[in-house]
């Protein structure tokens, strides 16, 4: 399964896929990105260790979002705990970016800050077909996700789940807060 492959293998496959899609040779991509052809060859073979800047340069040269080069295939329910996820580090500064979710072509997103107290659960009926919800807990703890399989979340945890199926949010601590992004396709 592609989601089980090491991140450099997935990045290598994504670079090759996008280069092929764009109809570019390694030489063409080297000229457009300003990266050495030997570096690109290493990246496509999975032996390179690309920096954040390298991946951004490749995304620009290929005309694709950065996320298309690093985001693994999406399962229906996706959980990323604080401190987990694929991290891209800068070669210029003490800076790291962890991609939680990329927007598929044609998607709309609504962003909500939520605040909740323990007590009754907030049960949501299915939204329009294709809706996906992304939740990051900022403070407190919550039980959230599909009604049949809610997950306990702590500060910094990320959960993605189908918003077009019944789902629930239950605050487990006082002053629980977070951010929900609703993605509508």
GROMACS elastic network, one bead per residue, 0.5 to 0.9 nm:
[ bonds ]
;  ai    aj funct       b0    kb
    1     4     6  0.55932   500
    1     5     6  0.71711   500
    2     5     6  0.54984   500
    2     6     6  0.88833   500
    2    10     6  0.73249   500
    2    72     6  0.74636   500
    2    73     6  0.71237   500
    3     6     6  0.82453   500
    3     7     6  0.88250   500
    3    10     6  0.82004   500
    3    72     6  0.58840   500
    3    73     6  0.62190   500
    3    74     6  0.82748   500
    3    75     6  0.88120   500
    4     7     6  0.87345   500
    5     8     6  0.82604   500
    5     9     6  0.62883   500
    5    10     6  0.64577   500
    6     9     6  0.54231   500
    6    10     6  0.65517   500
    6    11     6  0.88592   500
    7    10     6  0.50718   500
    7    11     6  0.60820   500
    7    12     6  0.84629   500
    7    46     6  0.88876   500
    7    70     6  0.76115   500
    7    72     6  0.82371   500
    7    86     6  0.73903   500
    8    12     6  0.59201   500
    8    13     6  0.84810   500
    8    43     6  0.78995   500
    8    44     6  0.89577   500
    8    45     6  0.88816   500
    8    46     6  0.52757   500
    8    47     6  0.74053   500
    8    48     6  0.75178   500
    8    49     6  0.71966   500
    8    50     6  0.85041   500
    8    70     6  0.87938   500
    9    12     6  0.50198   500
    9    13     6  0.61301   500
    9    14     6  0.85403   500
    9    43     6  0.88746   500
    9    44     6  0.82663   500
    9    45     6  0.77243   500
    9    46     6  0.50384   500
    9    47     6  0.83762   500
   10    13     6  0.51037   500
   10    14     6  0.60737   500
   10    15     6  0.86356   500
   10    46     6  0.81133   500
   10    69     6  0.80466   500
   10    70     6  0.71427   500
   10    71     6  0.84085   500
   10    72     6  0.70580   500
   11    14     6  0.50016   500
   11    15     6  0.61403   500
   11    16     6  0.85960   500
   11    43     6  0.77948   500
   11    44     6  0.77945   500
   11    46     6  0.74377   500
   11    50     6  0.89762   500
   11    68     6  0.89694   500
   11    69     6  0.55983   500
   11    70     6  0.55116   500
   11    71     6  0.83317   500
   11    72     6  0.87124   500
   12    15     6  0.52616   500
   12    16     6  0.62759   500
   12    17     6  0.85471   500
   12    42     6  0.85851   500
   12    43     6  0.55672   500
   12    45     6  0.60884   500
   12    46     6  0.50687   500
   12    47     6  0.84992   500
   12    48     6  0.85737   500
   12    69     6  0.82842   500
   13    16     6  0.52018   500
   13    17     6  0.59710   500
   13    18     6  0.85725   500
   13    44     6  0.66175   500
   13    45     6  0.82380   500
   13    46     6  0.80242   500
   13    69     6  0.85250   500
   14    18     6  0.60442   500
   14    19     6  0.84019   500
   14    44     6  0.83898   500
   14    68     6  0.71804   500
   14    69     6  0.51951   500
   14    70     6  0.74505   500
   15    18     6  0.52851   500
   15    19     6  0.59908   500
   15    20     6  0.84790   500
   15    40     6  0.88029   500
   15    43     6  0.78199   500
   15    44     6  0.63143   500
   15    58     6  0.79350   500
   15    59     6  0.87704   500
   15    62     6  0.87187   500
   15    68     6  0.88863   500
   15    69     6  0.62228   500
   16    19     6  0.50887   500
   16    20     6  0.60355   500
   16    21     6  0.84585   500
   16    43     6  0.89936   500
   16    44     6  0.59579   500
   16    45     6  0.89947   500
   17    20     6  0.52072   500
   17    21     6  0.60763   500
   17    22     6  0.86469   500
   18    22     6  0.60944   500
   18    23     6  0.85155   500
   18    24     6  0.88926   500
   18    59     6  0.89990   500
   18    62     6  0.67249   500
   18    63     6  0.88851   500
   18    64     6  0.79296   500
   18    68     6  0.86054   500
   18    69     6  0.82027   500
   19    22     6  0.51281   500
   19    23     6  0.61872   500
   19    24     6  0.54399   500
   19    25     6  0.72660   500
   19    26     6  0.80090   500
   19    29     6  0.74769   500
   19    62     6  0.66183   500
   20    24     6  0.61870   500
   20    25     6  0.78847   500
   21    24     6  0.78722   500
   21    62     6  0.89927   500
   22    62     6  0.67279   500
   22    63     6  0.83647   500
   24    27     6  0.78137   500
   24    28     6  0.55705   500
   24    29     6  0.62282   500
   24    62     6  0.86353   500
   25    28     6  0.50760   500
   25    29     6  0.63031   500
   25    30     6  0.84931   500
   26    29     6  0.51181   500
   26    30     6  0.59653   500
   26    31     6  0.86395   500
   26    37     6  0.61280   500
   26    38     6  0.89355   500
   26    40     6  0.69548   500
   26    41     6  0.74205   500
   27    31     6  0.62781   500
   27    32     6  0.87020   500
   27    36     6  0.86824   500
   27    37     6  0.61821   500
   28    31     6  0.52614   500
   28    32     6  0.62553   500
   28    33     6  0.85798   500
   29    32     6  0.50904   500
   29    33     6  0.58549   500
   29    34     6  0.80699   500
   29    35     6  0.79394   500
   29    37     6  0.79377   500
   29    40     6  0.81496   500
   29    58     6  0.78795   500
   29    61     6  0.67335   500
   29    62     6  0.75246   500
   30    33     6  0.53401   500
   30    34     6  0.55841   500
   30    35     6  0.50403   500
   30    36     6  0.56875   500
   30    37     6  0.53149   500
   30    38     6  0.89359   500
   30    39     6  0.87737   500
   30    40     6  0.71723   500
   30    61     6  0.88135   500
   31    34     6  0.54040   500
   31    35     6  0.71818   500
   31    36     6  0.82349   500
   31    37     6  0.85300   500
   31    61     6  0.88543   500
   32    35     6  0.80885   500
   32    57     6  0.87065   500
   32    58     6  0.84158   500
   32    60     6  0.86197   500
   32    61     6  0.53324   500
   32    62     6  0.82614   500
   33    36     6  0.86158   500
   33    54     6  0.84838   500
   33    57     6  0.55227   500
   33    58     6  0.57806   500
   33    59     6  0.86469   500
   33    60     6  0.74918   500
   33    61     6  0.51444   500
   33    62     6  0.83131   500
   34    57     6  0.78874   500
   34    58     6  0.89929   500
   34    61     6  0.88758   500
   35    38     6  0.84075   500
   35    39     6  0.66471   500
   35    40     6  0.69533   500
   35    54     6  0.78829   500
   35    57     6  0.83244   500
   35    58     6  0.85032   500
   36    39     6  0.51484   500
   36    40     6  0.64467   500
   36    41     6  0.87052   500
   37    40     6  0.50693   500
   37    41     6  0.61519   500
   37    42     6  0.86856   500
   38    41     6  0.50087   500
   38    42     6  0.62605   500
   38    43     6  0.86607   500
   39    42     6  0.51423   500
   39    43     6  0.62185   500
   39    44     6  0.86856   500
   39    48     6  0.72107   500
   40    43     6  0.50042   500
   40    44     6  0.61288   500
   40    45     6  0.85548   500
   40    48     6  0.82574   500
   41    44     6  0.51970   500
   41    45     6  0.62164   500
   41    46     6  0.87277   500
   41    47     6  0.87960   500
   41    48     6  0.84848   500
   42    45     6  0.51193   500
   42    46     6  0.62783   500
   42    47     6  0.52327   500
   42    49     6  0.86505   500
   43    46     6  0.51515   500
   43    47     6  0.59236   500
   43    49     6  0.71190   500
   43    50     6  0.71397   500
   44    47     6  0.76912   500
   44    48     6  0.78736   500
   45    48     6  0.75676   500
   46    49     6  0.80657   500
   50    53     6  0.79658   500
   50    54     6  0.57503   500
   50    55     6  0.64338   500
   50    88     6  0.82164   500
   50    89     6  0.87751   500
   51    54     6  0.51266   500
   51    55     6  0.63981   500
   51    56     6  0.86846   500
   51    88     6  0.65294   500
   51    89     6  0.58955   500
   51    90     6  0.57182   500
   51    91     6  0.57380   500
   52    55     6  0.52598   500
   52    56     6  0.62296   500
   52    57     6  0.86640   500
   52    88     6  0.52680   500
   52    89     6  0.54190   500
   52    91     6  0.69241   500
   52    96     6  0.81400   500
   52    97     6  0.81594   500
   53    56     6  0.50731   500
   53    57     6  0.61030   500
   53    58     6  0.85817   500
   53    89     6  0.85611   500
   53    90     6  0.64431   500
   53    91     6  0.69799   500
   53    92     6  0.83706   500
   54    57     6  0.51202   500
   54    58     6  0.62083   500
   54    59     6  0.86296   500
   54    91     6  0.88589   500
   55    58     6  0.50540   500
   55    59     6  0.61140   500
   55    60     6  0.86544   500
   55    66     6  0.65078   500
   55    69     6  0.72990   500
   55    70     6  0.84449   500
   55    88     6  0.86927   500
   56    59     6  0.50187   500
   56    60     6  0.62157   500
   56    61     6  0.85637   500
   56    65     6  0.81404   500
   56    66     6  0.56397   500
   57    60     6  0.52050   500
   57    61     6  0.60967   500
   57    62     6  0.85109   500
   57    66     6  0.86619   500
   58    61     6  0.50199   500
   58    62     6  0.59333   500
   58    63     6  0.82802   500
   58    64     6  0.83936   500
   58    66     6  0.79273   500
   58    69     6  0.85304   500
   59    62     6  0.51482   500
   59    63     6  0.58127   500
   59    65     6  0.56119   500
   59    66     6  0.50972   500
   59    67     6  0.84090   500
   59    68     6  0.79791   500
   59    69     6  0.72292   500
   60    63     6  0.50055   500
   60    64     6  0.63672   500
   60    65     6  0.73986   500
   60    66     6  0.78952   500
   61    64     6  0.79560   500
   62    65     6  0.87103   500
   64    67     6  0.81526   500
   64    68     6  0.65992   500
   64    69     6  0.81702   500
   65    68     6  0.55828   500
   65    69     6  0.75582   500
   65   102     6  0.86987   500
   66    69     6  0.56435   500
   66    70     6  0.70069   500
   66    71     6  0.86562   500
   67    70     6  0.52755   500
   67    71     6  0.53515   500
   67    99     6  0.71726   500
   67   101     6  0.80329   500
   67   102     6  0.58317   500
   67   103     6  0.85006   500
   68    71     6  0.57745   500
   68    72     6  0.84321   500
   68   102     6  0.76885   500
   69    72     6  0.85789   500
   70    86     6  0.78298   500
   70    88     6  0.87152   500
   70    99     6  0.80086   500
   71    74     6  0.81507   500
   71    86     6  0.81943   500
   71    99     6  0.71827   500
   71   100     6  0.83410   500
   71   101     6  0.74512   500
   71   102     6  0.71557   500
   74    77     6  0.81534   500
   74    78     6  0.74581   500
   74   101     6  0.87992   500
   75    78     6  0.60605   500
   75   160     6  0.88409   500
   75   161     6  0.88075   500
   76   132     6  0.85660   500
   76   160     6  0.75097   500
   76   161     6  0.59615   500
   76   162     6  0.63700   500
   77   145     6  0.83028   500
   77   146     6  0.85113   500
   77   159     6  0.72828   500
   77   160     6  0.53385   500
   77   162     6  0.69286   500
   78   134     6  0.89658   500
   78   158     6  0.79981   500
   78   159     6  0.55781   500
   78   161     6  0.65391   500
   79   151     6  0.86065   500
   79   157     6  0.74967   500
   79   158     6  0.56417   500
   79   160     6  0.62796   500
   79   161     6  0.86859   500
   80    83     6  0.81785   500
   80    84     6  0.58149   500
   80    85     6  0.61268   500
   80   100     6  0.76221   500
   80   156     6  0.87072   500
   80   157     6  0.58233   500
   80   159     6  0.61891   500
   80   160     6  0.85807   500
   81    84     6  0.53593   500
   81    85     6  0.77291   500
   81   153     6  0.79080   500
   81   154     6  0.80248   500
   81   155     6  0.87204   500
   81   156     6  0.66709   500
   81   158     6  0.59128   500
   81   159     6  0.81429   500
   82    85     6  0.82736   500
   82   154     6  0.79981   500
   82   155     6  0.71359   500
   82   158     6  0.73592   500
   83   156     6  0.78739   500
   83   157     6  0.83495   500
   84    87     6  0.83215   500
   84    98     6  0.84394   500
   84   157     6  0.86563   500
   85    98     6  0.61917   500
   85    99     6  0.73182   500
   85   100     6  0.73554   500
   86    97     6  0.84098   500
   86    98     6  0.57168   500
   86    99     6  0.66807   500
   86   100     6  0.84080   500
   87    96     6  0.63083   500
   87    97     6  0.56374   500
   87    99     6  0.71344   500
   88    95     6  0.86470   500
   88    96     6  0.56608   500
   88    97     6  0.54081   500
   88    98     6  0.64613   500
   88    99     6  0.82944   500
   89    92     6  0.88733   500
   89    93     6  0.84135   500
   89    94     6  0.77242   500
   89    95     6  0.59815   500
   89    97     6  0.65299   500
   89    98     6  0.88515   500
   90    93     6  0.56741   500
   90    94     6  0.67100   500
   90    95     6  0.55002   500
   90    96     6  0.61618   500
   90    97     6  0.83453   500
   91    94     6  0.80884   500
   91    95     6  0.84647   500
   92    95     6  0.81419   500
   93    96     6  0.86997   500
   99   102     6  0.73745   500
  100   134     6  0.87859   500
  100   158     6  0.73972   500
  101   134     6  0.79831   500
  101   160     6  0.84553   500
  103   106     6  0.81853   500
  103   107     6  0.62332   500
  103   108     6  0.80244   500
  103   109     6  0.81174   500
  103   183     6  0.78485   500
  104   107     6  0.57061   500
  104   108     6  0.89581   500
  104   185     6  0.81695   500
  105   185     6  0.85095   500
  106   184     6  0.88480   500
  106   185     6  0.64498   500
  107   183     6  0.64533   500
  107   184     6  0.56194   500
  108   182     6  0.80964   500
  108   183     6  0.56003   500
  108   184     6  0.50097   500
  108   185     6  0.62635   500
  109   181     6  0.63490   500
  109   182     6  0.54078   500
  109   184     6  0.60596   500
  109   185     6  0.86766   500
  110   180     6  0.81388   500
  110   181     6  0.54793   500
  110   182     6  0.50274   500
  110   183     6  0.65095   500
  110   184     6  0.81111   500
  111   179     6  0.70589   500
  111   180     6  0.58312   500
  111   182     6  0.63934   500
  111   183     6  0.87693   500
  112   178     6  0.83746   500
  112   179     6  0.55298   500
  112   181     6  0.61095   500
  112   182     6  0.80215   500
  113   177     6  0.73087   500
  113   178     6  0.57800   500
  113   180     6  0.63010   500
  113   181     6  0.87312   500
  114   176     6  0.81554   500
  114   177     6  0.53397   500
  114   178     6  0.52674   500
  114   179     6  0.58359   500
  114   180     6  0.70917   500
  115   171     6  0.87471   500
  115   175     6  0.65238   500
  115   176     6  0.57139   500
  115   178     6  0.67172   500
  115   179     6  0.88643   500
  116   119     6  0.89725   500
  116   142     6  0.89869   500
  116   169     6  0.89393   500
  116   170     6  0.79134   500
  116   171     6  0.57703   500
  116   172     6  0.89733   500
  116   173     6  0.85965   500
  116   174     6  0.74001   500
  116   175     6  0.59432   500
  116   176     6  0.52184   500
  116   177     6  0.62308   500
  116   178     6  0.89847   500
  117   120     6  0.86801   500
  117   170     6  0.81901   500
  117   171     6  0.54340   500
  117   172     6  0.74453   500
  117   173     6  0.66767   500
  117   175     6  0.55353   500
  117   176     6  0.61795   500
  117   177     6  0.88115   500
  118   121     6  0.81120   500
  118   142     6  0.87524   500
  118   170     6  0.68281   500
  118   172     6  0.52191   500
  118   173     6  0.58520   500
  118   174     6  0.59705   500
  118   175     6  0.82544   500
  118   176     6  0.81709   500
  119   170     6  0.74053   500
  119   171     6  0.70865   500
  119   172     6  0.79715   500
  120   170     6  0.69237   500
  120   171     6  0.83626   500
  121   143     6  0.88640   500
  121   168     6  0.66092   500
  121   169     6  0.57353   500
  121   171     6  0.73659   500
  122   167     6  0.84949   500
  122   168     6  0.55949   500
  122   169     6  0.50720   500
  122   170     6  0.61899   500
  122   171     6  0.88926   500
  123   147     6  0.79188   500
  123   166     6  0.72949   500
  123   167     6  0.59121   500
  123   169     6  0.64712   500
  123   170     6  0.84816   500
  124   127     6  0.81213   500
  124   147     6  0.89751   500
  124   163     6  0.84912   500
  124   165     6  0.84891   500
  124   166     6  0.57556   500
  124   167     6  0.53192   500
  124   168     6  0.59846   500
  124   169     6  0.82993   500
  125   163     6  0.84348   500
  125   164     6  0.78588   500
  125   165     6  0.68020   500
  125   167     6  0.67472   500
  125   168     6  0.88137   500
  126   129     6  0.80491   500
  126   131     6  0.85760   500
  126   162     6  0.85952   500
  126   163     6  0.59852   500
  126   167     6  0.74331   500
  127   130     6  0.83491   500
  127   131     6  0.63706   500
  127   132     6  0.89494   500
  127   163     6  0.57958   500
  127   165     6  0.71663   500
  127   166     6  0.83799   500
  128   131     6  0.59230   500
  128   163     6  0.79015   500
  128   164     6  0.57751   500
  128   184     6  0.77199   500
  128   185     6  0.88948   500
  129   132     6  0.89795   500
  129   163     6  0.81731   500
  129   164     6  0.53289   500
  129   165     6  0.86636   500
  129   184     6  0.82232   500
  129   185     6  0.79603   500
  130   162     6  0.76555   500
  130   163     6  0.75886   500
  130   164     6  0.62215   500
  130   183     6  0.81736   500
  130   184     6  0.63591   500
  130   185     6  0.55892   500
  131   162     6  0.63248   500
  131   164     6  0.53052   500
  131   165     6  0.88073   500
  131   182     6  0.68118   500
  131   183     6  0.55092   500
  131   185     6  0.63550   500
  132   160     6  0.70229   500
  132   161     6  0.58715   500
  132   164     6  0.69817   500
  132   181     6  0.82819   500
  132   182     6  0.59618   500
  132   183     6  0.51110   500
  132   184     6  0.67767   500
  132   185     6  0.85111   500
  133   145     6  0.87362   500
  133   159     6  0.81908   500
  133   160     6  0.56921   500
  133   161     6  0.55491   500
  133   162     6  0.61716   500
  133   163     6  0.52932   500
  133   164     6  0.88829   500
  133   180     6  0.66635   500
  133   181     6  0.57344   500
  133   183     6  0.61279   500
  133   184     6  0.88581   500
  134   158     6  0.71587   500
  134   159     6  0.58123   500
  134   161     6  0.67341   500
  134   162     6  0.89416   500
  134   163     6  0.89565   500
  134   179     6  0.80430   500
  134   180     6  0.54753   500
  134   182     6  0.64353   500
  134   183     6  0.78254   500
  135   144     6  0.85983   500
  135   145     6  0.88284   500
  135   157     6  0.81105   500
  135   158     6  0.55751   500
  135   159     6  0.52184   500
  135   160     6  0.63606   500
  135   161     6  0.86260   500
  135   178     6  0.70545   500
  135   179     6  0.57061   500
  135   181     6  0.65044   500
  135   182     6  0.88232   500
  136   153     6  0.85179   500
  136   154     6  0.88807   500
  136   155     6  0.76329   500
  136   156     6  0.61830   500
  136   157     6  0.56534   500
  136   159     6  0.66231   500
  136   160     6  0.89979   500
  136   177     6  0.88040   500
  136   178     6  0.54759   500
  136   179     6  0.52960   500
  136   180     6  0.66063   500
  136   181     6  0.87888   500
  137   140     6  0.73637   500
  137   141     6  0.72255   500
  137   142     6  0.77433   500
  137   153     6  0.68473   500
  137   154     6  0.62157   500
  137   156     6  0.54844   500
  137   157     6  0.57965   500
  137   158     6  0.68991   500
  137   159     6  0.89013   500
  137   176     6  0.77397   500
  137   177     6  0.61095   500
  137   179     6  0.65428   500
  137   180     6  0.87420   500
  138   141     6  0.87103   500
  138   154     6  0.78985   500
  138   156     6  0.58597   500
  138   157     6  0.81758   500
  138   176     6  0.75410   500
  138   177     6  0.54783   500
  138   179     6  0.73569   500
  139   154     6  0.73560   500
  139   155     6  0.51216   500
  139   156     6  0.80750   500
  139   173     6  0.86934   500
  139   175     6  0.72020   500
  139   176     6  0.51907   500
  139   177     6  0.51654   500
  139   178     6  0.66795   500
  140   153     6  0.86162   500
  140   154     6  0.64082   500
  140   155     6  0.63057   500
  140   171     6  0.76883   500
  140   172     6  0.71997   500
  140   173     6  0.51554   500
  140   174     6  0.67054   500
  140   175     6  0.63872   500
  140   177     6  0.65806   500
  140   178     6  0.87449   500
  141   152     6  0.71123   500
  141   153     6  0.55398   500
  141   155     6  0.67488   500
  141   170     6  0.86828   500
  141   171     6  0.62070   500
  141   172     6  0.52248   500
  141   173     6  0.54895   500
  141   174     6  0.85002   500
  141   176     6  0.60658   500
  141   177     6  0.82962   500
  142   151     6  0.80217   500
  142   152     6  0.56811   500
  142   153     6  0.52854   500
  142   154     6  0.68721   500
  142   169     6  0.67734   500
  142   170     6  0.54132   500
  142   172     6  0.50062   500
  142   173     6  0.72419   500
  142   176     6  0.71522   500
  142   177     6  0.88379   500
  143   150     6  0.58537   500
  143   151     6  0.53272   500
  143   153     6  0.61893   500
  143   168     6  0.76533   500
  143   169     6  0.58229   500
  143   170     6  0.50337   500
  143   171     6  0.65307   500
  143   172     6  0.69198   500
  144   147     6  0.79984   500
  144   149     6  0.83954   500
  144   151     6  0.53895   500
  144   152     6  0.65627   500
  144   153     6  0.73833   500
  144   159     6  0.82592   500
  144   167     6  0.73286   500
  144   168     6  0.53264   500
  144   170     6  0.62808   500
  144   171     6  0.85611   500
  145   148     6  0.83235   500
  145   149     6  0.66307   500
  145   151     6  0.62007   500
  145   152     6  0.89662   500
  145   159     6  0.74954   500
  145   160     6  0.77454   500
  145   161     6  0.60511   500
  145   162     6  0.81612   500
  145   163     6  0.87486   500
  145   166     6  0.86519   500
  145   167     6  0.53321   500
  145   168     6  0.56130   500
  145   169     6  0.68344   500
  146   149     6  0.51641   500
  146   150     6  0.53421   500
  146   151     6  0.83795   500
  146   161     6  0.67500   500
  146   162     6  0.73264   500
  146   163     6  0.83077   500
  146   165     6  0.70952   500
  146   166     6  0.61562   500
  146   168     6  0.63229   500
  147   150     6  0.59039   500
  147   165     6  0.83657   500
  147   166     6  0.58233   500
  147   168     6  0.55680   500
  147   169     6  0.89410   500
  148   166     6  0.85554   500
  148   167     6  0.81297   500
  149   167     6  0.89264   500
  150   167     6  0.79570   500
  150   168     6  0.71957   500
  150   169     6  0.82765   500
  151   159     6  0.82638   500
  152   172     6  0.87695   500
  153   156     6  0.82740   500
  153   157     6  0.57857   500
  153   158     6  0.77532   500
  153   159     6  0.81112   500
  154   157     6  0.56327   500
  154   158     6  0.89171   500
  155   158     6  0.88317   500
  155   177     6  0.88133   500
  155   178     6  0.82851   500
  156   178     6  0.89084   500
  160   163     6  0.89973   500
  161   164     6  0.89366   500
  161   165     6  0.88031   500
  161   167     6  0.84267   500
  162   165     6  0.58742   500
  162   166     6  0.83806   500
  162   167     6  0.80518   500
  163   166     6  0.71556   500
  163   167     6  0.69292   500
  163   182     6  0.76978   500
  163   183     6  0.84981   500
  164   167     6  0.85447   500
  171   174     6  0.72899   500
  171   175     6  0.81853   500
  171   176     6  0.59936   500
  171   177     6  0.85495   500
  172   176     6  0.74936   500
  173   176     6  0.58353   500
